[in-house]
Amino acid sequence: MKLKIDNVLLAQEFFEDSILLGIVAPVKDYQLCWQMNQVLGFDFRINNGFEIQLTKKERTYFFSIYEFPVPSTSLTHYLYNNQYDGEYLLPEFKHLDFLWLMKGENVSKDELKALVHAIKTLPGVQLVNEMTNEKIKHKQHLIF
């Protein structure tokens, strides 16, 4: 008997009660995180245990993930690098530099609106938009 991983189900469960933002900001990931930590009061840290590796054309690409668990809640923020050495974590969104995933607890529409507005005020950030799960073809690339 063979066991098969159901990637569709896995992706559905992973993204249940989550919000994903796409960010256009042509800056280094550590610079963006530093700004978010300093200006917006987050505490993003790189989590090397979550780094995503994709192999394409016999090369391995590494996409770093920064993590910020909100104290005294079950909400965690993850910031993914969408690009590494000319490859993309989500190839259908090549224009995006970063992906921000909020997971673990519901975020109200007002909180989300305030967060999007705050991110847009950071130097180097050109665009922030909420992404709907239906538009994401390679959801499984975001699962760590």
C-alpha positions in Angstrom: 0.0 0.0 0.0 1.3 3.4 -1.0 0.5 6.5 1.0 0.1 9.7 -1.0 0.4 13.2 0.3 -2.7 15.2 -0.7 -1.1 18.6 -1.5 -4.4 20.3 -2.1 -5.8 19.3 1.3 -2.5 20.2 2.9 -2.6 23.6 1.3 -6.3 24.1 2.3 -5.5 23.3 6.0 -2.3 25.4 6.0 -4.1 28.5 4.6 -7.3 28.1 6.6 -7.9 31.3 8.6 -4.9 33.0 7.1 -4.3 36.2 5.2 -1.7 36.7 2.6 -0.3 40.1 1.5 1.8 40.7 -1.6 4.5 43.5 -1.2 6.5 45.3 -3.9 9.6 46.7 -2.3 12.9 46.4 -4.1 15.0 46.3 -0.9 16.8 43.5 0.9 14.7 41.3 3.2 16.7 42.3 6.3 16.3 46.0 5.5 12.5 45.6 5.2 12.4 43.6 8.4 14.5 46.2 10.2 12.1 48.9 9.1 9.1 46.9 10.2 10.7 46.2 13.5 11.8 49.8 14.1 8.9 51.8 12.7 6.0 49.4 13.1 6.9 47.7 16.3 7.2 44.2 15.0 10.0 41.8 16.0 10.6 39.8 12.9 13.5 37.3 13.1 14.8 35.0 10.4 13.8 31.4 11.0 16.3 29.2 9.2 14.3 26.1 10.2 11.5 27.3 7.9 13.7 28.2 4.9 12.1 26.9 1.7 14.2 25.1 -0.9 13.0 24.6 -4.4 15.0 22.7 -7.0 14.6 23.9 -10.6 16.8 23.0 -13.6 19.1 21.0 -11.3 19.7 24.0 -9.1 18.6 24.6 -5.6 17.1 28.0 -4.6 16.6 29.1 -1.0 13.8 31.4 0.1 14.2 32.8 3.6 11.3 33.3 6.0 11.1 35.8 8.8 8.8 35.1 11.7 7.1 37.1 14.4 4.8 35.4 16.9 2.6 38.0 18.5 3.0 37.7 22.3 0.0 36.4 24.2 -1.9 35.4 21.1 -1.9 32.5 18.6 -1.2 34.9 15.7 2.1 34.6 13.9 3.3 36.8 11.0 5.6 35.3 8.4 7.5 37.3 5.8 8.7 35.3 2.7 11.2 36.4 0.2 9.5 35.8 -3.2 12.8 35.9 -5.2 16.1 34.2 -5.0 18.8 34.4 -7.7 16.3 35.0 -10.5 13.8 32.3 -9.4 10.4 32.9 -7.7 8.7 31.2 -4.9 5.4 32.1 -6.5 6.2 32.3 -10.2 2.7 33.6 -11.0 3.5 36.8 -9.0 7.0 37.7 -10.3 6.2 41.4 -9.7 6.1 40.8 -5.9 9.2 41.0 -3.8 7.7 39.7 -0.5 4.8 37.7 0.8 3.4 38.4 4.2 1.3 35.6 5.8 -0.8 36.0 8.9 -1.8 32.8 10.5 -3.2 31.3 13.7 -5.8 33.8 14.7 -8.4 36.0 12.9 -7.3 39.5 12.0 -10.2 42.0 11.7 -10.7 44.0 8.5 -9.9 47.2 10.4 -6.6 45.8 11.8 -5.7 44.5 8.3 -6.5 47.9 6.7 -4.3 49.7 9.3 -1.5 47.2 8.8 -1.5 47.6 5.0 -1.6 51.4 5.4 1.4 51.3 7.8 3.4 49.0 5.5 2.8 51.4 2.6 4.4 54.2 4.6 7.8 52.4 4.8 10.6 53.7 2.6 11.0 51.5 -0.5 7.5 50.0 -0.3 5.7 50.6 -3.6 2.6 48.4 -3.3 0.8 46.2 -0.7 -2.2 44.2 -1.6 -4.2 41.4 -0.1 -4.1 38.2 -2.1 -6.9 35.8 -2.5 -6.1 32.1 -2.1 -7.8 31.2 -5.4 -5.3 33.3 -7.4 -2.3 31.4 -6.0 -1.3 28.5 -8.2 1.7 27.4 -6.2 0.3 27.5 -2.7 2.3 24.4 -1.7 5.5 26.4 -2.1 4.6 28.5 0.9 4.1 25.5 3.3 7.0 24.9 5.6 
